[in-house]
Amino acid sequence: MTTLQTPAAFATNQDLDAIRLRRAFGVFPSGVVAVAAAVDGRLVGLAASSFTSVSLDPPLVSFSIANTSKTWPDLRRADHLGVTILAAHHGAICRQLAGPVAHRFDGVPASVSEDGAVTIDDGLARFDCTIYREVEAGDHTIVLLELHAVDHPVDQGDPLSPLVFHRSSFGRLTAE
């Protein structure tokens, strides 16, 4: 027989400092995507761990970007954005996308659509999108993207494991 324990009450008016919140948020694993486009003749991109599906009709996804991002002002000028769901073997690419802007795509196998959406060639899924809406949310902006095309390698067989961000490091899913 199991007995229910009453959880401790939450203290109100806690000091919700950024370090404490980051640790608490970090216990929730998330997938990682690359968001990229060709802007002014160069590839521009970033990695985001806040990606989620939003709607099937219209087809929408979202990610959040820090308001201090130096990359987003350039990316948001693109006609189309590419979003790639990164696979477990993309840890190095993800770190590269967070590194120096001039070298983010060095050696990265990427494709550019006619509309300028940039995707990583061997991603788990790739989307061609346009900005649907931006919503200010504290120190971040939630970016809603409308999908115009999708490429999903499961259609081609050989499913891979996604790159997972958990407790400030990368990992992979494992079957039990």
GUVOMAR-200857 format. One record per residue (C-alpha): x, y, z; residue in one letter. Coordinates in pm, whole numbers, plus 50000, padded with zeros to 5 digits. Example, Ala and Ser with C-alpha at 12.3 -4.5 7.8 and 13.67 -1.06 7.14 Angstrom:
// GUVOMAR-200857
       x       y       z   resn
   51230   49550   50780      a
   51367   49894   50714      s
//
This chain:
// GUVOMAR-200857
       x       y       z   resn
   50000   50000   50000      m
   50131   50341   49907      t
   50081   50641   50127      t
   50053   50987   49985      l
   50292   51243   50119      q
   50189   51604   50127      t
   50454   51809   49950      p
   50611   52097   50135      a
   50433   52422   50075      a
   50596   52667   49838      f
   50729   52975   50007      a
   50591   53289   49850      t
   50802   53588   49752      n
   51111   53373   49695      q
   51424   53525   49550      d
   51395   53377   49200      l
   51747   53460   49090      d
   51863   53365   48741      a
   52106   53093   48857      i
   51839   52916   49062      r
   51587   52940   48779      l
   51837   52816   48518      r
   51908   52509   48733      r
   51537   52439   48778      a
   51461   52489   48408      f
   51760   52269   48321      g
   51603   51954   48464      v
   51361   51955   48172      f
   51534   51807   47866      p
   51469   51966   47529      s
   51561   51906   47170      g
   51791   52140   46982      v
   51738   52308   46646      v
   51944   52517   46410      a
   51768   52828   46278      v
   51944   52969   45971      a
   51914   53170   45651      a
   52117   53332   45378      a
   52128   53704   45459      v
   52315   53955   45245      d
   52500   53673   45070      g
   52625   53496   45383      r
   52495   53211   45599      l
   52361   53329   45935      v
   52238   53094   46204      g
   52201   53002   46568      l
   52113   52706   46789      a
   51797   52706   47000      a
   51678   52462   47265      s
   51333   52616   47303      s
   51175   52476   46986      f
   50822   52338   46997      t
   50534   52257   46764      s
   50243   52497   46802      v
   49967   52435   46546      s
   49873   52207   46256      l
   49630   52454   46098      d
   49802   52676   46013      p
   50126   52479   46051      p
   50325   52671   46314      l
   50633   52609   46529      v
   50810   52836   46775      s
   51139   52902   46945      f
   51253   53167   47192      s
   51547   53398   47145      i
   51718   53620   47401      a
   51653   53988   47343      n
   52030   54040   47365      t
   52095   53814   47064      s
   52326   53975   46810      k
   52226   53716   46545      t
   51847   53746   46552      w
   51833   54103   46412      p
   52009   53973   46097      d
   51811   53647   46075      l
   51475   53817   46109      r
   51545   54016   45789      r
   51554   53695   45582      a
   51266   53613   45348      d
   51266   53251   45469      h
   51427   53072   45763      l
   51541   52713   45775      g
   51489   52513   46093      v
   51673   52184   46137      t
   51604   51941   46422      i
   51954   51834   46517      l
   52055   51468   46564      a
   52260   51326   46852      a
   52579   51343   46643      h
   52538   51721   46591      h
   52682   51831   46927      g
   52988   51986   46762      a
   52773   52167   46504      i
   52550   52300   46780      c
   52851   52438   46970      r
   52982   52586   46644      q
   52647   52762   46587      l
   52691   52924   46929      a
   53050   53031   46851      g
   53208   53308   46646      p
   52966   53433   46380      v
   53219   53422   46095      a
   53285   53048   46147      h
   52941   52909   46234      r
   52905   52723   45903      f
   53270   52627   45841      d
   53262   52263   45729      g
   52892   52226   45808      v
   52700   52036   45535      p
   52414   52277   45467      a
   52168   52351   45188      s
   52015   52682   45085      v
   51665   52695   44934      s
   51569   52930   44651      e
   51407   53153   44916      d
   51721   53159   45134      g
   51625   52907   45405      a
   51937   52726   45528      v
   51916   52374   45672      t
   52170   52118   45794      i
   52178   51836   45538      d
   52155   51537   45773      d
   51909   51681   46026      g
   51626   51472   46166      l
   51370   51705   46011      a
   51409   52025   45811      r
   51156   52304   45772      f
   51125   52603   45542      d
   50952   52882   45736      c
   50858   53247   45746      t
   50804   53461   46053      i
   50436   53448   46151      y
   50459   53664   46464      r
   50700   53775   46735      e
   50581   53801   47095      v
   50779   53989   47359      e
   50814   53775   47670      a
   51040   53917   47941      g
   51407   53894   47845      d
   51322   53676   47541      h
   51109   53698   47228      t
   50890   53405   47127      i
   50914   53366   46751      v
   50623   53191   46579      l
   50715   53047   46240      l
   50478   52935   45966      e
   50590   52622   45781      l
   50598   52613   45401      h
   50786   52287   45342      a
   50912   51991   45543      v
   51173   51722   45482      d
   51159   51431   45725      h
   51421   51157   45674      p
   51200   50893   45842      v
   51029   50892   45506      d
   51365   50766   45376      q
   51426   50514   45658      g
   51703   50491   45921      d
   51564   50706   46206      p
   51829   50873   46423      l
   51824   50991   46783      s
   51777   51365   46851      p
   52033   51590   47019      l
   51905   51661   47370      v
   51998   51957   47591      f
   51973   51872   47962      h
   52135   52038   48264      r
   52351   52259   48045      s
   52501   51975   47843      s
   52420   51768   47536      f
   52303   51408   47541      g
   52092   51159   47351      r
   51781   50955   47411      l
   51827   50589   47494      t
   51566   50314   47480      a
   51485   50128   47798      e
//
